[in-house]
Amino acid sequence: MAKLSDLQNIGKVLEARLVEAGVDTPETLRELGSREALVRLREADPGACVRELYALEGAIRGIKDTALPEEVKAELRAFHKSLGRAGE
């Protein structure tokens, strides 16, 4: 069975955090999408950052997070900003 860490951009630490948040397989990540996966991560760690959102989106697309198109990064930044900071 495929592991999250088999995906591009997902290391062992992020994999463990995702599993803890209920995102335990690549299929689950793809079904939820990067935004919902980040929302779930933030429930356990309100400091989850936009770079993690990029990593999740890149993992879903099968590309390095640095290769995401700028317009996609802009959409992801806007989404992350809409979540507000921890404690707000």
trRosetta pair geometry for C-beta under 8 A, 3 or more apart (Angstrom, degrees):
i j d omega theta_ij theta_ji phi_ij phi_ji
1 25 7.3 -66 168 -125 113 114
2 6 5.1 -106 -164 49 86 150
2 7 7.9 75 164 -47 116 83
2 25 7.0 90 81 -164 86 86
2 26 5.0 -34 113 11 126 129
2 27 8.0 116 64 -25 118 85
3 6 4.9 117 60 -15 71 98
3 15 6.8 24 159 -148 101 141
3 25 8.0 -93 -128 -127 31 57
3 26 7.6 83 113 -32 15 98
4 7 5.9 -47 -174 17 48 114
4 10 4.9 -109 150 154 85 152
4 14 7.6 -130 134 109 125 86
4 15 4.3 159 83 -125 117 92
4 18 5.6 173 -149 73 170 145
4 19 7.2 -145 6 -52 142 90
4 23 7.4 84 -94 125 141 91
4 24 7.4 -114 -36 -172 119 28
4 25 7.0 -155 -58 -144 83 17
4 26 6.0 167 -99 -66 53 68
4 29 6.6 112 -119 -33 101 139
4 59 7.7 15 -169 -175 79 149
5 10 5.3 -134 -105 115 41 96
5 11 6.4 29 -129 -165 99 19
5 12 5.7 19 -102 -80 143 53
5 15 4.4 -40 -54 -60 93 150
6 10 7.8 -1 46 70 35 118
6 26 6.9 -61 64 -53 105 133
7 10 4.6 46 71 18 97 125
7 26 5.6 150 -55 -110 121 112
7 29 7.4 -74 -28 70 168 158
7 59 4.0 58 145 -158 130 102
7 60 8.0 19 -164 -56 141 33
7 62 7.6 -103 -152 -101 84 58
8 58 5.7 -96 109 137 113 97
8 59 5.4 -170 69 -106 70 55
8 62 5.9 108 6 -158 129 36
8 63 6.2 -171 100 80 164 8
8 64 6.0 -110 177 -77 126 45
8 65 8.0 176 135 -32 102 68
9 14 7.9 -36 138 68 72 163
9 54 7.8 -135 -152 116 150 72
9 55 3.9 -178 164 -157 124 81
9 56 7.5 -130 110 -51 133 23
9 58 4.7 97 -24 86 152 118
9 59 4.8 -116 59 -60 110 88
9 64 6.6 137 -63 -139 100 46
9 65 5.1 97 -109 -34 139 102
10 14 5.2 -124 -147 89 67 121
10 15 5.5 91 163 -66 104 87
10 18 7.5 -25 -145 -5 121 147
10 55 6.8 130 -72 158 59 110
10 56 8.0 68 -78 -97 100 54
10 59 5.2 55 -33 -105 108 141
11 14 5.4 89 52 19 70 99
11 15 6.7 -123 103 -8 34 96
12 15 5.5 -56 -144 37 28 117
12 16 6.4 30 158 -21 64 104
13 16 5.9 -54 -152 33 29 109
13 17 6.6 25 152 -15 63 106
14 17 5.6 -55 -148 39 36 111
14 18 6.2 38 153 -22 68 105
14 52 6.7 176 -124 -136 120 101
14 55 6.6 -88 -135 122 167 148
15 18 5.8 -56 -148 35 29 111
15 19 6.4 29 155 -19 64 106
16 19 5.8 -52 -147 35 31 111
16 20 6.3 34 153 -20 63 107
17 20 5.6 -54 -150 36 32 115
17 21 6.4 24 152 -13 64 110
17 41 6.0 48 144 -134 112 101
17 44 7.0 -176 -162 86 85 136
17 45 6.7 -33 -153 3 126 139
18 21 5.6 -64 -150 43 32 107
18 23 4.2 -70 -180 78 93 106
18 24 7.2 166 124 -80 89 36
18 29 7.1 -7 -169 -84 142 112
18 37 6.7 -6 -131 -169 104 111
18 40 8.0 66 -142 99 60 118
18 41 6.8 -37 -93 -84 60 103
19 22 7.8 81 -178 -45 29 10
19 23 7.0 -93 -76 73 29 56
19 24 4.8 67 -125 -108 75 78
20 44 5.9 92 121 -119 115 173
21 37 7.4 101 107 -165 137 64
21 40 4.1 117 167 139 118 101
21 41 5.1 -65 -68 -83 164 49
21 43 6.6 129 -134 52 99 104
21 44 5.5 -123 -84 2 90 128
22 28 7.8 -134 138 168 67 146
22 40 5.9 -106 50 -168 101 140
23 28 5.2 -178 -150 115 62 119
23 29 5.4 77 -179 -79 116 76
23 32 6.3 -83 -110 22 112 154
23 37 5.1 54 -89 -131 162 97
23 40 6.1 132 -30 87 110 148
23 41 7.9 -40 15 -57 132 85
24 28 5.9 55 46 25 57 153
25 28 4.6 102 55 3 80 100
25 29 7.1 -141 96 -3 46 84
26 29 5.5 -54 -151 36 36 114
26 30 6.3 35 153 -18 68 105
26 59 7.7 -134 -131 157 90 108
27 30 5.8 -55 -148 37 32 110
27 31 6.2 31 154 -19 66 107
28 31 5.7 -55 -145 38 31 111
28 32 6.1 22 159 -12 66 110
29 32 6.1 -62 -144 42 26 104
29 34 7.9 33 -180 -82 90 54
29 37 5.7 28 -136 -86 76 146
29 56 6.9 -143 -164 -157 115 93
29 59 6.6 -37 146 111 149 124
29 60 6.3 -143 134 -82 101 90
30 33 7.6 27 -177 -71 28 44
30 60 5.6 141 -105 -135 68 92
32 36 4.1 -127 176 85 94 122
32 37 5.0 114 105 -55 130 81
32 40 7.4 -30 -175 -6 154 135
33 36 5.2 82 63 18 86 100
33 37 6.8 -154 93 -8 41 94
33 60 7.0 28 -136 -102 47 163
34 37 5.6 -60 -145 40 30 113
34 38 6.3 30 158 -21 66 105
34 53 5.8 96 158 -164 113 69
34 56 3.9 139 -133 111 91 109
34 57 4.0 -27 -58 -69 165 71
34 59 7.9 138 -93 48 102 93
34 60 5.9 -113 -50 -5 96 137
34 76 7.2 -30 111 -118 137 116
35 38 5.9 -57 -152 34 29 108
35 39 6.6 31 150 -20 64 103
35 53 7.4 35 -95 -144 50 110
35 76 7.8 -147 -80 -125 86 75
35 79 5.5 -84 -117 173 114 151
36 39 5.4 -47 -148 32 38 115
36 40 6.5 38 153 -17 66 103
37 40 5.8 -55 -153 37 33 111
37 41 6.5 36 148 -21 65 104
37 56 5.2 -177 83 -155 135 147
38 41 5.3 -50 -147 35 37 114
38 42 6.2 38 154 -21 67 104
38 48 5.9 176 -161 128 81 135
38 52 6.4 136 -114 106 100 104
38 53 4.8 3 -80 -94 149 89
38 56 6.2 -147 -54 20 91 157
38 80 7.3 -69 150 -99 157 86
38 83 7.8 -110 124 -56 114 160
39 42 5.8 -56 -150 35 29 112
39 43 7.1 42 148 -32 60 95
39 83 7.3 -159 -100 -114 78 130
40 43 5.7 -39 -158 13 37 116
40 44 7.7 17 153 0 60 98
41 44 6.4 -71 -167 45 38 97
41 45 6.0 -37 162 50 77 99
41 48 4.3 105 118 -97 115 159
41 52 6.7 -128 114 138 166 145
42 45 6.4 -82 -121 78 33 56
42 46 5.5 55 -169 -117 81 41
42 48 4.6 -111 -77 33 73 122
42 83 6.7 -124 -97 175 177 145
42 86 8.0 -156 -164 -84 99 89
45 48 5.1 102 95 -47 99 88
46 85 7.9 73 157 169 107 51
46 86 3.3 99 135 -106 130 113
46 87 7.2 99 145 -24 158 69
47 86 6.0 -35 -64 -30 62 139
48 52 5.2 -81 -173 57 87 151
48 53 7.8 103 144 -45 99 83
49 52 5.4 111 62 4 64 97
49 53 7.5 -115 116 -1 45 89
49 80 7.6 38 180 -159 42 141
50 53 5.1 -48 -154 33 45 118
50 54 6.5 50 147 -21 69 97
50 76 6.6 123 -161 132 93 99
50 77 5.7 33 -147 -108 144 66
50 80 4.3 -90 -94 -22 92 179
51 54 5.5 -47 -152 33 37 114
51 55 6.5 40 148 -22 65 102
51 65 7.3 79 -168 148 67 157
52 55 5.3 -49 -148 34 36 115
52 56 6.4 38 152 -20 66 102
53 56 5.8 -52 -148 35 31 111
53 57 6.4 29 154 -16 64 106
53 76 5.0 163 130 -178 123 116
53 79 7.2 175 -163 83 153 114
53 80 5.5 -130 -7 -72 159 118
54 57 5.9 -58 -148 39 30 109
54 58 6.1 29 155 -17 66 109
54 65 4.0 86 138 -165 100 118
54 68 6.0 -132 -153 7 92 149
54 73 6.5 16 -105 -116 111 88
54 76 6.2 128 -76 118 67 159
55 58 5.8 -57 -147 40 28 111
55 59 6.3 33 153 -25 64 105
55 65 4.8 -49 -86 -66 49 140
56 59 5.6 -51 -148 31 31 114
56 60 6.6 31 154 -18 63 103
57 60 5.8 -53 -152 34 32 111
57 61 6.3 18 154 -6 66 111
57 65 7.2 95 65 -121 86 83
57 68 6.1 51 105 -104 122 139
57 72 6.7 169 157 159 149 121
57 76 6.1 -92 -27 -88 152 142
58 61 5.7 -65 -144 48 32 103
58 62 7.8 -116 167 51 58 12
58 63 5.1 -100 -154 82 84 67
58 64 5.8 -31 -168 146 142 16
58 65 3.9 -116 -17 -78 149 58
58 66 7.9 34 -97 12 151 42
58 67 7.0 106 -127 53 114 86
58 68 5.8 -99 -76 -54 92 105
59 62 7.5 33 -177 -72 28 34
61 68 7.4 125 40 -100 153 85
63 67 4.5 -103 161 80 118 126
63 68 6.9 148 94 -67 121 60
64 67 4.6 90 63 0 85 106
65 68 6.0 -20 -168 -14 47 113
68 72 4.8 -112 174 84 103 125
68 73 5.3 124 106 -56 119 90
68 76 7.7 -2 152 2 156 143
69 72 4.7 92 63 4 83 104
69 73 7.2 -151 96 -5 44 86
70 73 5.4 -53 -148 37 37 114
70 74 6.3 42 152 -24 67 102
71 74 5.5 -48 -148 32 34 115
71 75 6.6 37 152 -18 63 101
72 75 5.7 -52 -151 35 34 111
72 76 6.3 31 151 -16 66 107
73 76 5.6 -57 -146 40 32 111
73 77 6.2 36 153 -23 66 104
74 77 5.7 -50 -146 34 30 112
74 78 6.5 31 154 -19 63 105
75 78 5.8 -55 -151 36 31 111
75 79 6.5 31 151 -19 64 105
76 79 5.6 -51 -148 35 34 113
76 80 6.3 35 154 -20 66 105
77 80 5.7 -54 -147 37 31 111
77 81 6.2 31 154 -19 65 107
78 81 5.7 -54 -146 37 29 112
78 82 6.4 36 152 -26 63 105
79 82 5.6 -55 -153 30 31 115
79 83 7.1 37 150 -27 62 98
80 83 5.9 -50 -164 19 36 114
81 84 7.9 48 169 -66 41 32
84 88 4.2 -126 169 71 123 135
85 88 5.0 92 60 -22 73 121
